[in-house]
Amino acid sequence: MTSRALEAPGLDARLHVPDRLDASLTAAAGDVVAVIGPNGAGKSTLLGALAGIVPAIGSVEVGGRSWTDPVVPVRDRGVGLVFQDQSLFPHLCARENVAFGLRTRGVPRAEARARADQWLDRLGVGELASRRPDQLSGGQAQRVAIARALAPEPALLLLDEPFAGLDVGVATSLRLELARHLAAFDGVAVLVTHDALDALTLADRVVVLEDGEVVQDGTPADVAARPRTAHVARLVGLNVVTQGGQLRAFSPVAVTVSPGRPHGSARNCWHAEVAGVAPHGEALRVLARADDGPELIADVTPASAIELGLAPGQPVWMSVKETSVDTYTMRP
Ligand SMILES: Nc1ncnc2c1ncn2[C@@H]1O[C@H](COP(=O)(O)OP(=O)(O)OP(=O)(O)O)[C@@H](O)[C@H]1O
């Protein structure tokens, strides 16, 4: 437990949803926790179980108060929710959508509207307060949804893929703004994302789920540098291979692709078949499958790609110098 957690209780959850999830999650007040993992890993199930929408066995404590013993009904948990599809009330204007959560907490109508307007201003959509969701763009509606979730100052904010489906430019500016609001947010925020950038830029901690279980929990820098699963390795653009019970990570930039077997350590060289070649920044990224299993990526210059004549199906050797490999254990 961090010193921050000792000062202000945040989140302490142990949740079991049969056949779908078996996970513990703790966070200090003020923390932003990113949850990443492949499709079907249980990310949305975890958010649903925290909110009380998905029935789960176990315990959830938020801000030092138990939500499970005795059971606190979903409506009384006051969780701030932001989903990919916004789920704004279609018949209410933006102002009333934001005011709704405040009204259900007993805030008088005029004050709820005034506070809603302040939050819409903060999210840069103050002038759209009277519009209904069908009169808003996807990005504008998502800003309203974030204002609605934050306005009641919840102890727990749950965001499920909040930028999915938005244009890249819209998502980028919204990401920057959300970062600002999350920095000022006193509660615990749990953010489900498929995007390494979200996890690395917005979160204090990254939790990796796979098959309903937490397989890694660390700082963004640690998870990015030493991923424990192939999925996260791909997400952060690293190669990770398992050798002798240890994980070995290396950058695609450090990989040399050659037609013949290179000299050097056998454990750092693989015979592989090119699966694809695609532009990656100023380089070309080569995806190849080694004969003994792992998928490897290498970044090569366009000139060397031409020289090697890289094309799908071509056999190559891929190698990396030992000094470019970071070796670590499977479990902390
Ligand atoms: N309502 C449901 N009833 C039964 N099983 C479900 C239900 N919803 C999801 N599942 C299953 O639970 C597992 C976890 O699903 P979940 O949607 O939580 O994963 P996820 O990590 O959010 O995936 P994605 O990234 O695709 O949204 C999957 O195997 C899924 O098929």
The ligand as a Tripos MOL2 file, in Angstrom:
@<TRIPOS>MOLECULE
LIG
   31    33     1     0     0
SMALL
NO_CHARGES

@<TRIPOS>ATOM
      1 N1        -23.3430  -11.2510  -20.4500 N.pl3     1 LIG1
      2 C1        -22.4470  -12.2260  -20.5230 C.ar      1 LIG1
      3 N2        -22.7730  -13.4890  -20.2150 N.ar      1 LIG1
      4 C2        -21.8760  -14.4820  -20.2740 C.ar      1 LIG1
      5 N3        -20.5930  -14.3130  -20.6280 N.ar      1 LIG1
      6 C3        -20.2070  -13.0910  -20.9500 C.ar      1 LIG1
      7 C4        -21.1040  -11.9780  -20.9220 C.ar      1 LIG1
      8 N4        -20.4050  -10.8770  -21.2740 N.ar      1 LIG1
      9 C5        -19.1520  -11.2850  -21.5210 C.ar      1 LIG1
     10 N5        -19.0370  -12.5980  -21.3340 N.ar      1 LIG1
     11 C6        -17.8110  -13.4090  -21.4770 C.3       1 LIG1
     12 O1        -16.9390  -13.0370  -20.4370 O.3       1 LIG1
     13 C7        -15.6010  -12.9430  -20.8930 C.3       1 LIG1
     14 C8        -15.0720  -11.5510  -20.6520 C.3       1 LIG1
     15 O2        -15.7740  -10.6210  -21.4740 O.3       1 LIG1
     16 P1        -15.5550   -9.0610  -21.3740 P.3       1 LIG1
     17 O3        -16.5620   -8.4110  -22.2900 O.co2     1 LIG1
     18 O4        -15.5320   -8.6400  -19.9730 O.co2     1 LIG1
     19 O5        -14.0960   -8.9160  -21.9860 O.3       1 LIG1
     20 P2        -13.3570   -7.6150  -22.4530 P.3       1 LIG1
     21 O6        -11.9650   -7.7650  -21.9690 O.co2     1 LIG1
     22 O7        -14.0840   -6.3980  -22.0270 O.co2     1 LIG1
     23 O8        -13.3990   -7.7750  -24.0080 O.3       1 LIG1
     24 P3        -13.4890   -6.6680  -25.1710 P.3       1 LIG1
     25 O9        -12.1500   -6.0200  -25.1970 O.co2     1 LIG1
     26 O10       -13.7440   -7.5000  -26.3950 O.co2     1 LIG1
     27 O11       -14.6070   -5.7470  -24.8440 O.co2     1 LIG1
     28 C9        -15.6410  -13.3250  -22.3620 C.3       1 LIG1
     29 O12       -15.2940  -14.6860  -22.4510 O.3       1 LIG1
     30 C10       -17.0720  -13.0870  -22.7540 C.3       1 LIG1
     31 O13       -17.4440  -13.9400  -23.8070 O.3       1 LIG1
@<TRIPOS>BOND
     1     1     2 1
     2     2     3 ar
     3     2     7 ar
     4     3     4 ar
     5     4     5 ar
     6     5     6 ar
     7     6     7 ar
     8     6    10 ar
     9     7     8 ar
    10     8     9 ar
    11     9    10 ar
    12    10    11 1
    13    11    12 1
    14    11    30 1
    15    12    13 1
    16    13    14 1
    17    13    28 1
    18    14    15 1
    19    15    16 1
    20    16    17 2
    21    16    18 1
    22    16    19 1
    23    19    20 1
    24    20    21 2
    25    20    22 1
    26    20    23 1
    27    23    24 1
    28    24    25 2
    29    24    26 1
    30    24    27 1
    31    28    29 1
    32    28    30 1
    33    30    31 1
@<TRIPOS>SUBSTRUCTURE
     1 LIG1         1 GROUP 0 **** ****
